[in-house]
Amino acid sequence: MTSTRVSLAGRTASPSTARAINDRLALHLLKDEGPLTAGQLKSMTGLSRPTIADLVERLRSAGLIAVVGEAGAERRGPNARVYGIVADSAYVAGVDVRARSVAVCVADLLGHTVSEATLPVAADVEPARAAEATVDLVRRTAREAGAGRLHHIGIGAPGLVDPATGELAVTDSLPGWHRELSAALHGGLGAPVLLENEVNLAAVAEQRLGVVRDRDTFVLLWLGHGVGAAVVLDRVLRRGASGGTGEIGFMPVPGTSGLPSATACDGGFHSLASSPAVCELARELGLSADAADDAPAAEAAVRAAVDAGERGEPFLEALAGRIAVGAAAVCAVLDPGCVVLGGEVGRAGGPALARRVEDRLRRMSPLRTQVRAGVVGGGGVLRGAVLTAMDATQNQLFGAP
């Protein structure tokens, strides 16, 4: 058996530390590159053949990798075996929490969806009962997926998440059961719970699966019932000192009737681009709009304008002008180079709206900024929650990269 010693920052690692480093390197290669032969692992890591043989046996014994095939029909024997990560060796859950509903997704170690479910939540339900019902929903969904236990649970929720406590800030605008959910899930299922703002999770999904896979720095504008932003700089999600990075609904902008306050965003960018404002703009410009002022009504109005062709032009131009005001303010401070339009309104507007916002920005700012329509869809928050839980589980089982 070959003993390997690795030098780290002037220090020599012990054999056990070297084995851990080698195992972690191999696991991350298998995760990122897919199934590989021992020979391919040797070439990619630079490790010796005996060291590779040892780590393969160690990871197989731990149940983290298995033989998933052979490299080719003409090749036989140990050198032809292809190894892959055992996806069902661990399960995670993502939870998307809304005011009137909860969505759950259980996925395997590689993030593949195994089971999903949703639950409507009445407006007048007692907080404890809503939290208990959500725990039951996650438990049932995990059981249907064949998960004996969940390694991590990611939760996406509206509102500020305090970076010091990891809890949602107290606010009168959100249901009380939202604040009870993390503790209830941890207590009921025994898994670590990762709580994150919903817009931040949508940005995670867009970067990993969507329209900004080629970008290290970008800002996602969330245009739904409310407005918000997620800021990713050099591939790092920025949350701010109080967790409030991206609370652009409170951002003072021209074109509103006043200024926002510490307790209400009326008068801020919210007044220009939230779903009630979008619905009112549609009615003013003669587009049929639902009597409701919620996100689905705003989404329907924007889709109708896109489909209406020339008749929808005035509305799309006016909406693009409003969005560009907020985007220009954000870009003047951060210069992200790319803005993604997410949320119900951003997705409904698609490339047609993104193109108009980019044109407005070009006229308003000397900074070069691409504007792209989000593509991860209505499940972006849920997908981001799954990815966050998956990353934490992989780091626990594989070791941080």
C-alpha positions in Angstrom: 0.0 0.0 0.0 1.4 3.4 -1.0 1.7 6.1 1.6 1.1 9.6 0.3 2.1 12.8 2.0 0.9 16.2 0.7 2.4 19.6 1.5 -0.1 22.3 2.5 1.2 25.9 3.1 4.6 24.7 4.1 3.2 21.9 6.3 3.2 18.2 5.6 -0.2 16.5 5.8 -0.5 13.2 7.6 -1.5 10.1 5.6 -5.1 10.3 6.9 -5.3 14.0 5.9 -3.9 13.1 2.5 -6.4 10.4 2.0 -9.2 12.8 2.9 -7.9 15.4 0.4 -7.6 12.7 -2.3 -11.1 11.4 -1.6 -12.6 14.9 -1.7 -10.8 15.6 -5.0 -12.1 12.4 -6.6 -15.7 12.9 -5.4 -15.8 16.4 -6.7 -14.5 15.3 -10.1 -17.1 12.6 -10.3 -19.8 15.1 -9.3 -18.7 17.7 -11.9 -17.5 15.5 -14.7 -19.8 12.5 -14.3 -18.8 8.8 -14.2 -15.1 8.2 -14.8 -12.7 5.2 -14.9 -9.9 4.8 -12.5 -7.5 5.7 -15.3 -9.4 8.9 -15.9 -9.3 9.8 -12.2 -5.5 9.1 -12.3 -5.0 11.4 -15.2 -7.2 14.2 -13.8 -5.8 14.1 -10.2 -2.1 13.2 -11.0 -2.2 10.6 -8.2 -0.5 7.2 -8.6 -2.4 4.1 -9.7 -2.1 2.4 -6.2 -3.4 5.6 -4.5 -6.4 5.7 -6.9 -7.1 2.0 -6.3 -7.1 2.6 -2.6 -9.4 5.6 -2.7 -11.9 3.9 -5.1 -12.1 1.0 -2.7 -12.5 3.3 0.3 -15.3 5.3 -1.4 -17.1 2.1 -2.6 -17.0 0.8 1.0 -18.5 4.0 2.3 -21.3 3.7 -0.2 -20.6 6.9 -2.0 -19.5 5.5 -5.4 -20.3 2.4 -7.3 -19.5 0.7 -10.6 -22.0 2.1 -13.2 -20.7 0.5 -16.4 -17.6 -0.2 -18.4 -15.6 2.1 -20.7 -16.1 0.0 -23.8 -17.1 -3.4 -25.1 -13.5 -4.1 -26.2 -12.1 -3.4 -22.8 -12.6 -5.7 -19.8 -11.3 -5.9 -16.2 -10.8 -3.4 -13.4 -9.3 -0.7 -15.6 -12.5 -0.6 -17.7 -14.9 -0.1 -14.8 -16.7 3.3 -14.8 -17.4 4.7 -11.3 -20.1 7.1 -10.5 -21.6 8.7 -7.3 -24.4 6.8 -5.7 -27.1 9.4 -6.1 -29.5 7.7 -3.6 -26.9 7.6 -0.8 -28.4 10.8 0.5 -31.6 12.9 0.0 -32.4 16.6 0.5 -35.5 18.7 0.4 -36.3 22.2 -0.9 -39.3 24.1 0.4 -40.8 27.2 -1.2 -42.9 29.1 1.3 -45.6 31.5 0.0 -48.3 33.4 1.9 -51.0 30.9 0.8 -49.1 27.8 -0.2 -46.0 25.6 0.3 -44.2 23.6 -2.3 -41.8 20.8 -1.5 -39.2 18.9 -3.7 -37.2 16.0 -2.5 -34.0 15.3 -4.5 -31.1 12.9 -4.4 -27.5 13.6 -3.7 -27.0 14.9 -7.3 -30.0 17.1 -7.2 -32.3 15.0 -9.4 -36.0 15.5 -8.4 -37.5 12.3 -6.9 -40.8 13.5 -5.5 -42.8 16.8 -5.3 -45.9 18.1 -3.6 -47.8 21.3 -2.8 -50.1 22.4 0.0 -52.5 25.3 0.1 -52.5 27.3 3.3 -55.6 29.2 4.4 -55.1 32.9 5.3 -56.6 32.4 8.8 -54.8 29.2 9.8 -53.1 29.2 13.2 -49.3 29.5 12.8 -48.6 26.3 14.7 -51.0 24.3 12.6 -49.6 25.6 9.4 -46.0 24.7 10.5 -47.2 21.2 11.5 -48.9 20.7 8.2 -45.8 21.7 6.4 -43.7 19.3 8.4 -46.1 16.5 7.6 -46.0 17.4 3.9 -42.2 17.2 3.8 -42.2 13.9 5.7 -44.8 12.4 3.3 -42.9 13.6 0.3 -39.6 12.2 1.6 -41.3 8.9 2.3 -42.7 8.7 -1.2 -39.1 9.4 -2.5 -37.8 6.4 -0.5 -35.7 8.7 1.7 -35.2 7.2 5.2 -33.9 10.6 6.3 -33.1 14.0 4.9 -29.6 15.3 5.2 -30.5 19.0 4.7 -33.6 21.1 4.1 -33.4 24.3 2.2 -36.2 26.9 2.6 -37.0 29.9 0.5 -39.2 32.5 2.0 -40.0 36.2 1.4 -38.6 38.7 3.8 -35.3 39.5 5.5 -33.2 36.7 6.9 -31.0 37.9 9.7 -27.4 36.7 9.0 -26.6 36.6 12.7 -29.5 34.4 13.8 -30.5 32.8 10.5 -34.2 33.7 11.3 -36.8 35.7 9.4 -37.2 39.3 10.7 -40.4 40.1 12.4 -42.9 41.8 10.1 -46.6 42.4 9.9 -46.7 41.8 6.2 -45.9 38.1 6.3 -47.8 35.2 7.9 -46.6 34.3 11.4 -46.1 30.6 10.6 -43.2 31.5 8.3 -41.1 32.3 11.3 -42.0 29.1 13.1 -41.2 26.8 10.1 -37.4 26.4 10.4 -37.6 25.2 14.0 -40.6 23.0 13.3 -38.9 21.3 10.4 -35.6 20.8 12.3 -37.5 19.5 15.3 -39.9 17.3 13.4 -37.4 15.8 10.9 -34.0 16.1 12.6 -32.3 17.6 9.6 -30.3 20.8 9.4 -32.4 23.6 8.0 -31.0 26.4 5.7 -33.3 29.4 5.5 -32.7 31.9 2.6 -34.6 34.8 1.0 -36.6 33.6 -2.0 -35.1 36.1 -4.4 -31.6 34.9 -3.5 -32.6 31.3 -4.2 -34.0 32.3 -7.6 -30.6 33.8 -8.4 -28.9 30.6 -7.3 -31.1 28.7 -9.7 -30.5 31.1 -12.6 -26.7 30.9 -12.2 -26.6 27.2 -11.9 -29.3 26.2 -14.3 -30.5 29.2 -16.2 -29.6 32.3 -18.1 -26.5 33.4 -16.3 -24.4 30.2 -16.2 -21.7 32.2 -18.0 -21.7 35.1 -15.5 -19.8 35.4 -12.3 -21.4 38.8 -11.5 -25.0 39.8 -12.0 -28.1 41.2 -10.4 -31.5 39.5 -10.5 -34.5 41.9 -10.3 -37.5 40.1 -8.9 -40.7 41.5 -10.4 -43.7 39.9 -8.8 -46.3 40.9 -6.2 -43.4 42.8 -4.6 -40.0 43.8 -6.0 -36.6 42.8 -4.8 -33.1 42.0 -6.1 -30.4 39.4 -5.5 -26.8 40.4 -5.9 -24.1 38.0 -7.0 -20.5 39.4 -7.2 -17.6 37.1 -8.2 -19.9 34.1 -7.8 -20.7 35.0 -4.2 -24.3 35.8 -3.1 -24.1 39.1 -1.2 -26.6 39.4 1.7 -25.5 42.6 3.5 -25.0 43.4 7.2 -28.6 42.9 8.1 -29.6 40.5 5.3 -31.2 43.4 3.4 -29.1 43.5 0.2 -31.6 43.8 -2.6 -34.5 45.3 -0.8 -35.0 47.7 -3.7 -38.7 48.1 -3.1 -37.6 50.7 -0.6 -35.3 52.4 -3.1 -36.3 56.1 -3.6 -36.8 56.7 -7.4 -38.3 59.4 -9.5 -41.8 59.0 -10.8 -43.5 58.2 -7.5 -45.8 60.3 -5.3 -43.5 60.4 -2.3 -40.8 58.7 -0.4 -40.7 55.2 1.3 -40.5 54.9 5.1 -38.9 52.4 7.4 -42.1 50.4 7.6 -43.6 50.9 4.1 -42.2 50.9 0.6 -45.0 53.0 -0.9 -43.1 55.7 -2.7 -40.1 53.5 -3.5 -39.4 51.4 -6.5 -42.3 49.2 -5.3 -44.7 51.8 -6.4 -43.5 51.6 -10.0 -42.9 47.9 -10.6 -44.9 45.8 -8.2 -47.8 43.8 -9.5 -50.5 46.3 -8.4 -48.5 49.0 -10.2 -48.2 46.9 -13.3 -51.9 46.1 -13.3 -52.8 49.7 -12.9 -50.5 50.7 -15.7 -52.2 48.1 -18.0 -55.6 49.5 -17.2 -54.5 53.1 -17.8 -53.2 52.1 -21.3 -56.3 50.3 -22.3 -55.1 46.7 -21.9 -57.6 44.3 -20.4 -56.4 43.5 -16.9 -57.9 41.3 -14.2 -59.6 43.2 -11.4 -57.1 41.6 -9.0 -53.7 43.3 -8.4 -51.8 40.2 -7.6 -48.8 38.6 -9.3 -50.9 36.2 -11.6 -52.9 39.2 -12.8 -49.8 41.2 -13.6 -48.3 38.3 -15.3 -51.4 37.8 -17.5 -51.4 41.5 -18.4 -47.7 41.4 -19.5 -48.2 38.2 -21.5 -51.3 39.8 -23.2 -49.2 42.9 -24.1 -46.5 40.7 -25.6 -49.0 38.7 -27.6 -50.9 41.9 -28.7 -48.0 43.0 -30.9 -48.3 46.7 -31.9 -51.2 47.3 -29.6 -49.2 46.2 -26.6 -46.2 48.4 -27.5 -47.2 51.5 -25.4 -47.6 49.3 -22.3 -44.3 47.4 -22.8 -42.4 50.6 -23.4 -43.9 52.3 -20.3 -43.2 49.2 -18.2 -39.6 49.0 -19.5 -39.1 52.6 -18.6 -40.2 52.0 -15.1 -38.0 48.9 -14.6 -35.0 50.7 -16.2 -35.3 53.4 -13.5 -34.7 50.9 -10.8 -32.1 48.9 -12.8 -30.1 52.0 -13.5 -29.9 52.9 -9.9 -28.6 49.5 -9.0 -26.2 49.4 -11.9 -24.8 52.8 -11.0 -23.7 51.4 -7.6 -22.7 47.9 -8.5 -21.9 47.9 -12.2 -22.8 44.2 -12.5 -22.7 44.1 -16.3 -25.8 41.9 -16.4 -29.3 42.2 -15.1 -31.8 39.3 -15.1 -35.5 40.0 -15.0 -37.1 37.4 -12.8 -40.4 36.9 -11.0 -43.7 36.6 -12.6 -43.6 39.8 -14.5 -40.0 39.4 -15.7 -40.6 35.9 -17.0 -43.9 36.9 -18.7 -42.1 39.8 -20.5 -39.4 37.5 -21.7 -36.9 38.7 -24.3 -39.3 41.4 -25.6 -39.3 43.2 -22.2 -35.6 42.5 -21.5 -34.7 44.1 -24.9 -36.6 47.2 -24.1 -35.2 47.6 -20.6 -31.7 47.2 -22.0 -32.3 49.9 -24.6 -33.6 52.3 -21.9 -30.5 51.5 -19.8 -28.2 52.2 -22.7 -29.7 55.7 -23.0 -29.7 56.4 -19.2 -26.3 55.1 -18.2 -22.7 55.0 -19.6 -22.2 51.5 -18.1 -22.6 48.6 -20.4 -25.3 46.3 -19.1 -26.9 43.3 -20.6 -30.5 42.6 -19.7 -31.7 39.0 -19.9 -35.1 37.4 -19.2 -35.0 34.7 -16.5 -35.7 31.2 -17.7 -35.9 28.9 -14.6 -39.6 29.5 -14.4 -42.0 29.6 -11.5 -40.1 26.8 -9.7 -36.9 28.8 -9.5 -37.1 29.4 -5.7 -37.8 25.7 -5.1 -34.9 24.7 -7.3 -32.6 27.1 -5.6 -33.6 25.7 -2.2 -32.8 22.2 -3.4 -29.4 23.3 -4.8 -28.6 25.0 -1.5 -29.5 21.8 0.5 -27.6 19.7 -2.0 -24.4 21.8 -1.8 -24.5 21.6 2.0 -25.0 17.8 1.9 -22.2 17.3 -0.6 -19.8 19.4 1.4 -20.7 17.4 4.5 -20.2 14.0 2.8 -17.4 14.9 0.4 -15.7 17.7 2.2 -15.7 21.3 1.1 -14.0 21.9 -2.3 
